[in-house]
Amino acid sequence: MSLANATALWWVLLAVPVVIFYILKIRLKRVPVSTVIFWRQIFDEKKPRSLWQKFRHLVSLFVQLLLLALLVAALAEPYFSWEATSKRRIILVLDNSAGMKSNETAPTRWEKAKEEAAAVVQGLRFRDEMAIVAAGTQPRVVCGLTGHQKTLRETIEATPATDGPGKLADAIAVARRLVSREQAEGESRIVVVTDAAGPDLAKVLAEEEKKPEAERAKLTIIKVGAPAPNIGITQFQVRRSTVDPIGYEILVEIVNASDADSPEFRFELSLNDDRPIDVVPLKLKPGETWTKTNNYTTAEGGQLKGRLTVKGEKGSEPLADALAADNAALALLPSREKLPVHLHAPGGNHFLTKVLEANSLVQLTLSKKELPKDYPAGSIKVFHRETPAKLPPGNIIVVDPQNDTELWKLGNKIPLAIVTKQEKDSPFLLHVRLDNVILPDARQIAFAPAAGKPALLASSLQNEPLVALIERPEGKVLVLTVDLDRSELPFRTAFPIMIMNALGVFSGASGELRESLATGATADVNLPEGEFLLKAPDGSTRPLPKGPIQTTVGPFDTVGIWSVTGEKPVEEFAVNLMNKTESDLRPDETVTTIASAQDAGLVGGFGGRPVWWYLTIAAFVLAALEWYLYQRRWIS
């Protein structure tokens, strides 16, 4: 037997004062009395003993010394040699992904998983060590290797379940590094507590089978929960229309992740404070996926909410399936602001005027005679034929220019210009087809050095610019060398779409997409000068680097609206589960699992306590025995 704390043996010196107190002679107190006849009789029966003649109260002294010996031995922490060689290193992998919030196992799979994890902790033997790895949104070691059971139990209780996807493969890889053969002594084991849903475990086990037996990790998988039917929203995205200035499109995907027909339910869509937009009744077959893209119109922006409901006695009620995190989804719809546009067209132009008036967001002002000296603040300028020699600052659209400017010089007319080349990826020509469109009397144009290198968005067979974009510090200039009165272009849908695209690009709102993120994702943000916080849906905050800086925020592990805030809000993110694997609550039956820590032989029994524990118990028992003997007057 060896001692883990041999220096504690110095406490045995406390036996010296114990013995001294037991052999000290009792000093008699001198008291005057009326007679000594009776006292002399007692003195004759019990004569005083000398200091070294005999120890007093030998039984009591023996008990006290034995009690001290037990306590000192416990402090020295003795252990057997076989305990050092058979110690275990256990890495507990806790699956705290969204699927673990399923409530088909009361109260939830996560609570059951914590119970099993606590049982594994309770089963630790003397000199065993355990670490805990959380396998949720971002696998991480939440507790390093330790044999302190209280610390391990507190870590398990403090680890929350997330709304993110499980990363069991990555978490097991982290666990393997903790039990590497160079570091581990004795037995090493990885214990995974999970619902066994998803393909990760099967992949890990398949990879382990391919390895030599000596390199395989000893994996024990404790499964919690039972198969549960679930209906979930696995896709929910919104974006502004690229054609309709106040339109928007919504993409929805709903999955019935079960082996039975779903009950009748509804998909409800609402905007800001649950203002209804649409209701779609549904009933899905086993494993069926319902996908729909719908178009709606509103200039108002805000939070779009889609949710799964059933018809109740008092209207719609939330769908009550096993997992609530995927029964609702959020998206951010950008608002539409009024756009000031000034059109200068000598004599007026019917085509341009009607195209601009058709946009409900455009605040249109007109000038038909002289070029104005001032323009509405922040307006987009549209010039038809007559153009200032020096273009004003801001974004500009020029159609059929008839005079030279600082940016170009005009040449001869092209009798029959045919569009043969088109930049289809340009946002100005999105959904625009100009192939083989005839543009009679288009003007040749030569760009001046002040125009830099204009981008040719559409050109003729002779590479003559027909639609060009000039980038300048004061704003962009889109030039169309088209005679609207002689061309067939105004009668095609390509013309109004092109003008709407230009207005959208210039205003920064063309087909604007505020992508909804899936839990576990991150996002890049540009922070201006100042201090900022990342605010979670539950109100908790995380500090961000001081700006100005570009930084990555996340991962987002909870569904809801996340925001980057400082003195003013910087950006918001709509985060939804949107994960088919997490919505499917059926375990992978190909994975070999066990039902509890007891079945794995991980729960400690009577022999799992260290020697010092038994010595301490023996000391308390001996102290109780001495008290009993003293009360019975068997010792004094």
C-alpha positions as CSV (number, residue, x, y, z in Angstrom):
1,M,0.0,0.0,0.0
2,S,1.2,3.5,-0.8
3,L,0.3,7.0,0.5
4,A,-0.8,9.9,-1.6
5,N,-0.1,12.5,1.1
6,A,2.7,11.0,3.3
7,T,3.4,14.4,5.0
8,A,0.0,14.1,6.8
9,L,1.7,11.5,9.1
10,W,3.2,14.3,11.1
11,W,-0.2,14.7,12.7
12,V,0.5,11.5,14.7
13,L,2.6,13.8,17.0
14,L,-0.8,14.8,18.5
15,A,-0.6,11.6,20.4
16,V,2.0,13.1,22.8
17,P,-0.3,15.7,24.3
18,V,-3.1,13.1,24.4
19,V,-0.9,10.8,26.6
20,I,0.3,13.7,28.7
21,F,-3.3,14.7,29.6
22,Y,-4.1,11.1,30.6
23,I,-1.1,10.7,32.9
24,L,-1.2,14.0,34.7
25,K,-1.8,13.7,38.5
26,I,-5.0,15.3,39.7
27,R,-4.3,18.1,42.1
28,L,-6.6,17.9,45.1
29,K,-8.3,21.1,46.2
30,R,-7.9,22.0,49.9
31,V,-11.4,22.7,51.5
32,P,-12.1,23.1,55.3
33,V,-14.6,20.6,56.6
34,S,-16.1,19.9,60.1
35,T,-14.7,16.3,60.3
36,V,-12.4,14.1,58.2
37,I,-13.7,10.8,59.5
38,F,-15.6,10.0,56.3
39,W,-13.0,11.4,54.0
40,R,-10.3,9.3,55.6
41,Q,-12.4,6.2,54.9
42,I,-12.6,7.1,51.2
43,F,-8.9,7.8,51.2
44,D,-8.1,4.4,52.6
45,E,-10.3,2.7,50.0
46,K,-8.8,4.6,47.0
47,K,-5.3,5.7,47.7
48,P,-3.7,8.2,45.3
49,R,-1.4,6.7,42.7
50,S,2.0,8.2,41.8
51,L,2.7,10.0,38.5
52,W,4.5,7.0,36.8
53,Q,2.8,4.2,38.8
54,K,0.0,3.4,36.4
55,F,-1.9,5.0,33.5
56,R,-5.4,6.2,34.3
57,H,-8.3,5.2,32.2
58,L,-6.4,2.8,29.9
59,V,-9.5,1.9,27.8
60,S,-10.3,5.5,27.2
61,L,-6.7,6.3,26.3
62,F,-6.6,3.4,23.9
63,V,-9.8,4.6,22.1
64,Q,-8.5,8.2,21.8
65,L,-5.2,7.1,20.3
66,L,-7.0,4.7,17.9
67,L,-9.3,7.6,16.8
68,L,-6.3,9.8,16.2
69,A,-4.6,7.0,14.2
70,L,-7.6,6.6,12.0
71,L,-7.9,10.3,11.2
72,V,-4.2,10.6,10.5
73,A,-4.3,7.6,8.2
74,A,-7.3,9.0,6.3
75,L,-5.4,12.3,5.8
76,A,-2.4,10.4,4.4
77,E,-4.8,9.0,1.7
78,P,-3.5,5.4,1.4
79,Y,-4.2,3.5,-1.7
80,F,-3.4,0.1,-3.1
81,S,-0.9,-0.3,-6.0
82,W,-3.6,-1.9,-8.2
83,E,-5.7,1.3,-7.8
84,A,-3.0,3.3,-9.6
85,T,-2.7,0.9,-12.5
86,S,-6.5,0.4,-13.0
87,K,-7.6,4.0,-12.8
88,R,-9.9,5.1,-15.6
89,R,-10.0,8.2,-17.7
90,I,-13.6,8.9,-18.9
91,I,-14.5,11.6,-21.3
92,L,-18.2,12.3,-21.1
93,V,-19.7,13.7,-24.4
94,L,-23.0,15.4,-23.7
95,D,-25.3,15.9,-26.7
96,N,-26.9,19.3,-26.0
97,S,-28.3,19.9,-29.5
98,A,-31.8,21.1,-30.3
99,G,-33.2,17.6,-30.7
100,M,-32.4,16.9,-27.0
101,K,-35.2,19.4,-26.1
102,S,-37.8,16.9,-27.3
103,N,-40.4,16.3,-24.7
104,E,-41.6,12.8,-25.5
105,T,-39.5,11.7,-22.5
106,A,-40.8,13.6,-19.5
107,P,-39.7,16.2,-18.9
108,T,-37.3,16.3,-21.8
109,R,-34.5,14.2,-23.4
110,W,-32.0,16.7,-22.0
111,E,-33.1,16.3,-18.4
112,K,-32.9,12.5,-18.8
113,A,-29.4,12.9,-20.4
114,K,-28.2,14.9,-17.3
115,E,-29.5,12.2,-15.0
116,E,-27.5,9.6,-16.9
117,A,-24.4,11.8,-16.9
118,A,-24.8,12.3,-13.1
119,A,-24.9,8.5,-12.7
120,V,-21.7,8.2,-14.6
121,V,-20.1,10.8,-12.3
122,Q,-21.4,8.9,-9.2
123,G,-19.7,5.8,-10.5
124,L,-16.2,7.3,-10.5
125,R,-13.7,5.2,-8.5
126,F,-10.8,6.5,-6.5
127,R,-8.2,8.2,-8.7
128,D,-10.5,8.1,-11.8
129,E,-10.6,11.3,-13.9
130,M,-13.4,12.7,-16.0
131,A,-13.8,15.5,-18.5
132,I,-17.0,16.8,-20.0
133,V,-17.4,17.8,-23.7
134,A,-20.6,19.6,-24.9
135,A,-21.5,18.5,-28.4
136,G,-23.9,21.3,-29.3
137,T,-23.5,24.2,-31.6
138,Q,-19.8,24.5,-31.1
139,P,-18.1,21.4,-29.5
140,R,-16.1,22.5,-26.5
141,V,-14.6,21.1,-23.3
142,V,-16.8,22.5,-20.5
143,C,-14.8,20.8,-17.7
144,G,-11.3,19.5,-17.8
145,L,-10.0,16.3,-16.4
146,T,-10.8,16.0,-12.7
147,G,-11.8,13.5,-10.1
148,H,-13.8,16.0,-8.1
149,Q,-17.4,14.8,-8.3
150,K,-19.0,18.0,-7.1
151,T,-17.3,20.0,-9.8
152,L,-18.4,17.5,-12.4
153,R,-22.0,17.5,-11.2
154,E,-22.2,21.3,-11.1
155,T,-20.8,21.5,-14.7
156,I,-23.5,19.1,-15.9
157,E,-26.2,21.2,-14.3
158,A,-24.8,24.4,-15.6
159,T,-24.5,23.2,-19.2
160,P,-27.6,24.4,-21.2
161,A,-29.3,22.7,-24.1
162,T,-29.0,24.8,-27.2
163,D,-31.2,25.3,-30.3
164,G,-28.2,24.4,-32.5
165,P,-27.3,21.3,-34.5
166,G,-25.4,18.5,-32.9
167,K,-21.8,18.1,-33.7
168,L,-21.2,14.6,-32.3
169,A,-18.4,13.7,-34.7
170,D,-16.4,16.8,-33.9
171,A,-17.1,16.4,-30.1
172,I,-15.9,12.7,-30.2
173,A,-12.8,13.9,-32.1
174,V,-12.1,16.3,-29.2
175,A,-12.6,13.5,-26.7
176,R,-10.2,11.3,-28.6
177,R,-7.5,13.9,-28.2
178,L,-8.1,14.0,-24.4
179,V,-7.6,10.2,-24.1
180,S,-4.6,10.0,-26.5
181,R,-2.3,7.1,-25.7
182,E,0.6,9.4,-24.9
183,Q,-1.4,11.0,-22.1
184,A,-3.7,8.4,-20.7
185,E,-2.7,5.8,-18.0
186,G,-4.9,2.8,-17.4
187,E,-8.3,2.4,-19.1
188,S,-9.6,5.2,-21.3
189,R,-13.3,5.4,-22.4
190,I,-15.5,7.8,-24.2
191,V,-19.1,7.9,-23.0
192,V,-21.6,9.6,-25.3
193,V,-25.0,10.5,-23.9
194,T,-27.3,11.3,-26.9
195,D,-30.6,10.6,-28.5
196,A,-28.7,8.8,-31.3
197,A,-30.6,10.8,-34.0
198,G,-28.8,11.9,-37.2
199,P,-26.0,10.3,-39.2
200,D,-23.0,11.5,-37.1
201,L,-22.8,8.5,-34.8
202,A,-23.0,6.0,-37.7
203,K,-20.2,7.7,-39.5
204,V,-18.0,7.8,-36.5
205,L,-18.6,4.1,-35.8
206,A,-17.9,3.2,-39.4
207,E,-14.6,5.1,-39.3
208,E,-13.6,3.4,-36.1
209,E,-14.2,0.0,-37.7
210,K,-11.7,0.8,-40.4
211,K,-9.0,1.5,-37.9
212,P,-6.6,-1.1,-36.4
213,E,-8.0,-2.5,-33.2
214,A,-5.2,-1.0,-31.1
215,E,-6.1,2.5,-32.4
216,R,-9.9,2.3,-31.9
217,A,-11.5,4.4,-29.2
218,K,-13.5,2.6,-26.5
219,L,-16.9,4.1,-27.2
220,T,-20.0,3.7,-25.0
221,I,-23.2,5.2,-26.3
222,I,-26.0,5.8,-23.8
223,K,-29.3,6.5,-25.6
224,V,-32.0,8.7,-24.1
225,G,-35.5,9.2,-25.6
226,A,-37.7,7.3,-27.9
227,P,-38.8,7.8,-31.5
228,A,-41.2,10.7,-31.7
229,P,-43.1,12.1,-34.7
230,N,-42.4,15.8,-35.4
231,I,-43.4,18.4,-38.0
232,G,-41.0,21.3,-38.4
233,I,-40.1,24.3,-40.5
234,T,-36.8,23.5,-42.2
235,Q,-36.6,26.6,-44.5
236,F,-37.9,30.1,-44.1
237,Q,-36.4,33.0,-46.2
238,V,-37.7,36.3,-47.4
239,R,-36.4,38.9,-49.9
240,R,-37.6,41.9,-51.7
241,S,-38.7,41.5,-55.3
242,T,-36.4,42.5,-58.0
243,V,-39.3,43.6,-60.2
244,D,-42.1,44.9,-57.9
245,P,-40.7,47.8,-55.7
246,I,-43.0,46.9,-52.8
247,G,-43.2,43.2,-53.4
248,Y,-41.5,40.4,-51.5
249,E,-41.1,36.7,-51.9
250,I,-41.2,34.1,-49.2
251,L,-39.7,30.6,-49.4
252,V,-41.1,28.0,-46.9
253,E,-40.2,24.4,-46.4
254,I,-42.0,22.1,-43.9
255,V,-41.2,18.5,-43.2
256,N,-43.1,15.7,-41.7
257,A,-40.3,13.7,-40.0
258,S,-42.3,10.7,-38.9
259,D,-43.6,7.3,-40.2
260,A,-47.2,8.3,-40.0
261,D,-49.6,10.8,-41.6
262,S,-49.5,14.2,-39.9
263,P,-52.6,15.6,-38.2
264,E,-54.3,18.5,-40.0
265,F,-52.4,21.7,-39.2
266,R,-51.9,25.2,-40.7
267,F,-49.0,27.3,-41.6
268,E,-49.8,30.9,-40.6
269,L,-47.8,33.9,-41.8
270,S,-47.9,37.3,-40.0
271,L,-46.1,40.6,-40.0
272,N,-45.3,42.7,-37.0
273,D,-47.4,42.0,-33.9
274,D,-49.0,38.9,-35.5
275,R,-50.9,40.9,-38.2
276,P,-52.2,38.0,-40.4
277,I,-50.9,37.8,-44.0
278,D,-51.7,34.2,-45.1
279,V,-53.0,30.9,-43.7
280,V,-52.3,27.6,-45.5
281,P,-54.0,24.4,-44.4
282,L,-51.8,21.3,-44.6
283,K,-51.7,17.6,-44.0
284,L,-48.4,15.7,-44.9
285,K,-47.7,12.1,-45.6
286,P,-45.0,10.2,-43.8
287,G,-41.6,11.8,-44.7
288,E,-43.2,14.3,-47.1
289,T,-41.6,17.8,-47.6
290,W,-43.9,20.7,-48.5
291,T,-42.2,23.6,-50.3
292,K,-43.8,26.8,-51.4
293,T,-42.7,30.2,-52.8
294,N,-45.3,33.0,-52.4
295,N,-45.3,36.7,-53.4
296,Y,-46.8,39.4,-51.3
297,T,-46.7,43.2,-51.4
298,T,-46.2,45.9,-48.7
299,A,-43.8,48.8,-48.3
300,E,-43.7,48.2,-44.6
301,G,-40.8,46.3,-43.1
302,G,-40.3,44.4,-39.9
303,Q,-40.4,40.9,-38.5
304,L,-42.2,38.2,-40.6
305,K,-43.2,35.2,-38.5
306,G,-44.3,31.8,-39.8
307,R,-45.7,29.3,-37.3
308,L,-47.4,25.9,-37.3
309,T,-50.8,25.9,-35.6
310,V,-53.9,23.7,-35.2
311,K,-57.5,24.9,-35.0
312,G,-58.7,25.1,-31.4
313,E,-61.8,26.1,-29.6
314,K,-60.7,29.7,-29.4
315,G,-59.0,30.1,-32.8
316,S,-55.5,28.9,-33.6
317,E,-53.3,27.2,-31.1
318,P,-49.6,26.2,-31.3
319,L,-48.9,22.8,-32.8
320,A,-48.2,20.5,-29.9
321,D,-45.6,18.1,-31.2
322,A,-42.4,16.8,-29.5
323,L,-40.1,19.7,-30.5
324,A,-41.2,23.4,-30.2
325,A,-38.1,25.0,-31.7
326,D,-39.0,24.2,-35.3
327,N,-42.7,25.1,-35.1
328,A,-42.0,28.8,-35.6
329,A,-39.6,30.8,-37.8
330,L,-38.6,34.5,-38.2
331,A,-37.4,36.6,-41.0
332,L,-36.5,40.3,-41.3
333,L,-38.3,42.1,-44.2
334,P,-36.5,45.4,-45.2
335,S,-38.8,48.4,-45.3
336,R,-39.2,50.5,-48.4
337,E,-38.7,54.3,-48.2
338,K,-40.0,56.9,-50.7
339,L,-37.4,57.6,-53.4
340,P,-37.1,61.1,-54.8
341,V,-36.6,61.1,-58.6
342,H,-36.3,64.1,-60.9
343,L,-37.0,63.7,-64.6
344,H,-35.8,66.3,-67.1
345,A,-37.3,65.6,-70.5
346,P,-37.7,68.6,-72.9
347,G,-41.2,68.3,-74.3
348,G,-41.9,65.4,-72.0
349,N,-41.5,61.6,-72.7
350,H,-44.5,59.4,-72.3
351,F,-42.5,56.1,-71.8
352,L,-40.1,57.4,-69.2
353,T,-42.8,59.2,-67.3
354,K,-45.2,56.2,-67.1
355,V,-42.4,53.9,-66.1
356,L,-41.4,56.1,-63.2
357,E,-45.0,56.8,-62.2
358,A,-45.7,53.1,-62.1
359,N,-43.3,52.7,-59.2
360,S,-45.3,53.4,-56.1
361,L,-42.2,54.4,-54.1
362,V,-41.0,57.1,-56.5
363,Q,-41.7,60.7,-55.6
364,L,-41.4,62.2,-59.1
365,T,-40.7,65.8,-60.0
366,L,-40.6,67.0,-63.7
367,S,-38.9,69.7,-65.7
368,K,-39.8,70.0,-69.4
369,K,-38.1,73.2,-70.5
370,E,-34.9,74.5,-68.9
371,L,-32.5,72.4,-67.0
372,P,-33.1,73.1,-63.3
373,K,-30.4,74.7,-61.2
374,D,-31.3,72.7,-58.1
375,Y,-32.6,69.2,-57.6
376,P,-34.5,67.6,-54.7
377,A,-32.1,66.5,-51.9
378,G,-30.9,62.9,-52.4
379,S,-32.8,62.5,-55.7
380,I,-31.9,60.3,-58.6
381,K,-31.7,62.4,-61.8
382,V,-33.0,61.1,-65.1
383,F,-32.1,63.1,-68.2
384,H,-33.8,62.4,-71.6
385,R,-31.8,63.9,-74.5
386,E,-30.8,67.2,-72.9
387,T,-28.0,66.7,-70.5
388,P,-25.9,69.3,-68.5
389,A,-22.4,69.7,-69.8
390,K,-21.2,69.1,-66.2
391,L,-23.3,66.4,-64.6
392,P,-24.5,67.1,-61.1
393,P,-23.4,64.9,-58.2
394,G,-25.5,61.8,-57.3
395,N,-26.8,58.8,-59.3
396,I,-27.9,59.6,-62.8
397,I,-29.7,57.9,-65.6
398,V,-29.2,59.3,-69.1
399,V,-31.4,58.2,-72.0
400,D,-30.7,59.1,-75.7
401,P,-28.1,61.8,-75.0
402,Q,-28.0,64.6,-77.7
403,N,-25.1,66.7,-76.5
404,D,-21.5,66.3,-75.3
405,T,-20.6,66.3,-71.6
406,E,-17.4,66.2,-69.6
407,L,-17.7,62.4,-69.6
408,W,-18.3,61.7,-73.3
409,K,-18.5,63.0,-76.9
410,L,-21.2,61.9,-79.3
411,G,-20.5,60.5,-82.7
412,N,-22.7,59.6,-85.7
413,K,-26.0,57.6,-85.5
414,I,-26.0,53.9,-85.9
415,P,-28.9,53.1,-88.3
416,L,-29.6,49.6,-87.1
417,A,-27.8,48.7,-83.9
418,I,-28.5,45.1,-82.7
419,V,-27.6,44.0,-79.2
420,T,-25.2,41.1,-79.5
421,K,-23.4,41.2,-76.1
422,Q,-25.0,41.6,-72.7
423,E,-23.6,41.4,-69.1
424,K,-26.3,39.1,-67.8
425,D,-24.8,39.1,-64.3
426,S,-25.1,42.8,-63.9
427,P,-27.8,43.9,-61.3
428,F,-28.9,46.6,-63.8
429,L,-29.9,43.9,-66.3
430,L,-31.4,41.4,-64.0
431,H,-34.3,39.6,-65.7
432,V,-33.6,41.7,-68.8
433,R,-33.2,40.0,-72.2
434,L,-31.8,42.3,-74.9
435,D,-30.6,39.6,-77.3
436,N,-31.1,40.6,-81.0
437,V,-33.2,43.7,-80.0
438,I,-32.9,46.3,-82.8
439,L,-32.1,49.8,-81.6
440,P,-32.4,52.2,-84.6
441,D,-30.6,55.6,-84.5
442,A,-28.5,54.8,-81.4
443,R,-25.7,57.2,-81.1
444,Q,-22.0,56.4,-81.1
445,I,-20.4,57.6,-77.9
446,A,-16.7,58.0,-77.0
447,F,-16.0,58.3,-73.3
448,A,-13.6,61.0,-72.1
449,P,-10.7,60.2,-69.7
450,A,-12.8,61.7,-66.8
451,A,-15.2,58.7,-67.2
452,G,-12.4,56.2,-66.4
453,K,-13.2,52.8,-67.8
454,P,-17.0,52.5,-68.2
455,A,-18.5,49.0,-67.9
456,L,-20.2,48.0,-71.2
457,L,-23.5,46.3,-70.1
458,A,-24.8,45.9,-73.6
459,S,-23.0,46.5,-77.0
460,S,-23.5,46.0,-80.7
461,L,-21.8,43.7,-83.1
462,Q,-19.2,46.4,-83.7
463,N,-18.7,46.7,-79.9
464,E,-20.4,50.1,-79.9
465,P,-21.7,51.0,-76.3
466,L,-25.5,50.8,-76.1
467,V,-25.8,50.5,-72.3
468,A,-22.9,51.6,-70.2
469,L,-22.2,52.3,-66.5
470,I,-19.8,55.1,-65.4
471,E,-18.4,54.9,-61.9
472,R,-17.4,58.2,-60.4
473,P,-16.8,59.5,-56.9
474,E,-19.9,61.7,-57.0
475,G,-22.2,58.8,-58.0
476,K,-22.9,56.3,-60.8
477,V,-24.1,57.2,-64.3
478,L,-26.1,54.8,-66.4
479,V,-26.1,55.7,-70.1
480,L,-28.6,54.3,-72.7
481,T,-27.8,55.5,-76.2
482,V,-31.3,54.5,-77.4
483,D,-33.9,56.6,-79.3
484,L,-37.1,55.7,-77.4
485,D,-39.3,57.2,-80.1
486,R,-37.9,55.0,-82.9
487,S,-37.0,51.8,-80.9
488,E,-39.1,48.9,-80.0
489,L,-37.5,48.7,-76.6
490,P,-40.2,50.7,-74.8
491,F,-42.7,48.1,-75.9
492,R,-40.8,45.3,-74.3
493,T,-40.9,44.4,-70.6
494,A,-37.1,44.7,-70.6
495,F,-37.3,48.5,-70.6
496,P,-39.4,49.1,-67.4
497,I,-37.5,46.3,-65.7
498,M,-34.2,47.9,-66.6
499,I,-35.3,51.3,-65.2
500,M,-36.7,49.6,-62.0
501,N,-33.4,47.7,-61.6
502,A,-31.4,51.0,-61.9
503,L,-33.6,52.7,-59.3
504,G,-33.2,49.7,-57.0
505,V,-29.4,49.6,-57.4
506,F,-29.1,53.4,-56.9
507,S,-31.2,53.3,-53.7
508,G,-29.4,50.2,-52.4
509,A,-32.7,48.1,-52.2
510,S,-32.8,46.0,-55.4
511,G,-33.9,42.6,-54.5
512,E,-32.6,43.1,-51.0
513,L,-32.2,39.9,-49.1
514,R,-31.9,39.7,-45.3
515,E,-31.0,36.1,-45.0
516,S,-32.4,34.2,-42.1
517,L,-29.6,32.2,-40.5
518,A,-29.7,28.7,-39.2
519,T,-28.7,28.0,-35.6
520,G,-25.0,27.4,-35.3
521,A,-24.1,29.9,-38.1
522,T,-21.9,33.0,-37.7
523,A,-22.1,36.4,-39.5
524,D,-19.6,39.1,-40.4
525,V,-20.4,42.7,-39.3
526,N,-18.7,46.0,-39.9
527,L,-18.6,47.9,-36.6
528,P,-18.2,51.6,-36.6
529,E,-16.3,53.5,-34.0
530,G,-17.5,52.8,-30.5
531,E,-18.3,49.9,-28.1
532,F,-20.9,47.2,-29.0
533,L,-22.7,44.2,-27.6
534,L,-24.2,41.1,-29.2
535,K,-27.7,40.7,-27.7
536,A,-29.3,37.3,-27.6
537,P,-33.1,36.7,-27.8
538,D,-33.2,36.0,-24.1
539,G,-31.7,39.4,-23.3
540,S,-28.2,38.2,-22.4
541,T,-25.3,40.0,-24.0
542,R,-21.7,39.3,-25.1
543,P,-19.1,42.0,-25.6
544,L,-17.7,42.6,-29.1
545,P,-14.4,44.2,-30.1
546,K,-14.2,47.9,-30.0
547,G,-14.8,49.5,-33.5
548,P,-14.1,50.5,-36.1
549,I,-13.5,46.8,-37.1
550,Q,-14.8,44.0,-39.1
551,T,-15.6,41.0,-36.9
552,T,-17.4,37.7,-36.8
553,V,-20.3,37.3,-34.4
554,G,-21.8,34.1,-33.2
555,P,-22.3,31.2,-33.3
556,F,-26.0,31.8,-32.8
557,D,-27.1,28.9,-30.6
558,T,-30.7,30.1,-29.8
559,V,-33.6,30.8,-32.1
560,G,-35.0,34.3,-32.3
561,I,-33.8,37.8,-33.1
562,W,-30.1,38.6,-32.4
563,S,-28.9,42.1,-32.6
564,V,-25.6,44.1,-32.5
565,T,-26.2,47.2,-30.4
566,G,-24.2,50.1,-29.2
567,E,-25.4,53.7,-28.8
568,K,-27.6,52.8,-31.8
569,P,-28.6,49.4,-33.3
570,V,-26.1,48.3,-35.9
571,E,-27.6,45.1,-37.3
572,E,-30.2,42.4,-36.6
573,F,-30.2,38.7,-37.5
574,A,-33.2,36.3,-37.6
575,V,-32.1,32.9,-36.4
576,N,-34.2,29.7,-36.9
577,L,-33.5,26.0,-36.4
578,M,-33.9,25.1,-40.1
579,N,-32.2,21.7,-39.8
580,K,-33.8,18.6,-41.1
581,T,-31.5,16.4,-39.0
582,E,-32.5,18.1,-35.7
583,S,-36.2,18.1,-36.7
584,D,-36.0,14.3,-37.3
585,L,-36.4,12.9,-33.7
586,R,-36.1,9.2,-34.8
587,P,-32.9,7.5,-33.6
588,D,-30.6,5.7,-36.0
589,E,-31.4,2.1,-35.4
590,T,-28.1,0.9,-36.9
591,V,-26.1,2.4,-34.0
592,T,-25.5,0.0,-31.1
593,T,-26.5,1.8,-27.8
594,I,-27.3,1.0,-24.2
595,A,-30.2,2.3,-22.1
596,S,-28.4,3.5,-19.0
597,A,-25.1,4.0,-17.2
598,Q,-26.0,1.0,-15.0
599,D,-26.0,-1.2,-18.1
600,A,-22.6,0.0,-19.1
601,G,-21.0,-0.9,-15.7
602,L,-20.2,2.7,-15.1
603,V,-22.2,3.1,-11.8
604,G,-20.0,2.6,-8.7
605,G,-20.9,0.2,-6.0
606,F,-19.7,-0.6,-2.4
607,G,-16.1,-1.2,-3.5
608,G,-15.8,2.0,-5.5
609,R,-14.8,4.2,-2.4
610,P,-11.2,5.1,-1.6
611,V,-9.5,3.7,1.5
612,W,-9.5,7.1,3.3
613,W,-13.3,7.2,3.0
614,Y,-13.6,3.9,5.0
615,L,-11.0,5.2,7.5
616,T,-13.0,8.3,8.1
617,I,-16.2,6.4,8.6
618,A,-14.4,4.1,11.0
619,A,-13.2,7.2,13.0
620,F,-16.8,8.5,13.3
621,V,-18.0,5.1,14.4
622,L,-15.3,4.8,17.0
623,A,-16.1,8.3,18.4
624,A,-19.7,7.3,18.7
625,L,-18.7,4.1,20.5
626,E,-16.5,6.0,23.0
627,W,-19.4,8.4,23.7
628,Y,-21.7,5.4,24.4
629,L,-19.2,3.7,26.7
630,Y,-18.7,7.0,28.6
631,Q,-22.4,7.4,29.0
632,R,-22.7,3.8,30.3
633,R,-19.8,4.6,32.8
634,W,-17.7,1.7,31.4
635,I,-14.9,4.2,30.9
636,S,-14.1,7.4,32.7
